[in-house]
Amino acid sequence: VSLGHPSPGTTACTPPAEFLTPRQPSDGDFLWDSPFPQGWNARTSHLSASSPDVPLGMCFWATVLLVLTLFLLACLLHMDNRLLTPPHSDEAKGLPITNVMFLKTHKTASSSVLNIVFRFAETHNLSVALPAGSDLHLGYPWLFLARYVEGVQQDRSGQQQHFNIMCNHLRFNPPEVQKVMPKGTFYFSILRNPIFQLESSFTYYRNYVPAFKRAKSLHVFLASPGTYYNEGVGLANVYARNNMWFDFGFDNNAPAEENYVRARLADVERLFQLVLIAEYFDESMVLLRRLLRWRLDDVVSFKLNSRSQNSITSLTPESQERVKHWCALDWRLYQHFNHTFWAKVRAELGPERLRAEVALLRARRRELTALCLQDSVPKNNWQINDPQLRPYQAGEADILGYNLREGLDNETLQMCLRMVTPELQYTARLYALQFPEKPPKNIPLRGP
């Protein structure tokens, strides 16, 4: 599914109606560039100076004009200030938030978000909680422990060392995360429609997950998932059922009982200030930028870790419904935070401001695409010239990457390079910068 808007015919939760299409003024609406109702001239063009009713008519229309003017002034005084703020300003009120924990869920456009957070950390010289030693994840799929972070140690006063940024894959474990991140940290995550999240997982982890390896296709698996899925194999099957629920630290095999689900959703709401929606990636970045008080260029990104179209499976309506049933916990999680996402958009931005900010974000992405990318399009792995820009390939997925344009000046080259660096290579890059005395991480380019 493309980042920004869901594909036609999908069953993604849709936003409230006011966010879907711009409202067009009807015949009787007031237009902000004129103090008169539409059709005013047509209705009054019959009046002339020779009419015997001109003095009375002029008084009448002057009174109407005065009333309309007062009405418009009242409207302006009570208008939401957000609509009066120029959307093209790159200024944020207050200092940017620099202590950020991003829970990187699987197959949810989270690699693109990680790139955004990594870039912010690097350009602002912030410390990052990186996987220790040769590891590339923070202990996943086991529950996170502080000792999985490189450089965690107590200072002379016995206080735990804190980091500004945490965003590599982990299974959320609040008490241990809070040992690493300071008080006041901004926590956020991202969710994707479970239908497309599971489809992506099947393709990506096909050769790794026991439940997937035994099924000839995703359709076959969904027709009878219990035939292939065995809880007894433990963590090896976490990608096959309620994987997002699992990433939040919960039991992915738990029954979807109402009281249990409500309690866990409340836990997420209590701990996370924001949960983004992958199907509305651009809208998510606009809201994230506002809450973090970051600049526009901080949240502009290219799609990373995306697949070529020929490695994406289209699911029938029957299979889609089976996903909702099989991954019922993920479905409840997605539905709930799709609702809270749009509630936050309404409270922070409103529909008109959101549309303006999204348009600005997309315009800047087009500018950077033309500036940075060769041919302005992603490339298949074998087409990527620089081995350091080739993304990790797994399962049956054909993961795309980028070539940069030639002839870029050094400052532009470094900016563009950060935007297209794959997740594993960026982790290794920051590790080398932060721990130059440690052996560098070895980055595999091909998985099972």
Disulfide bonds with the S-S distance in Angstrom:
Cys372-Cys416 2.00
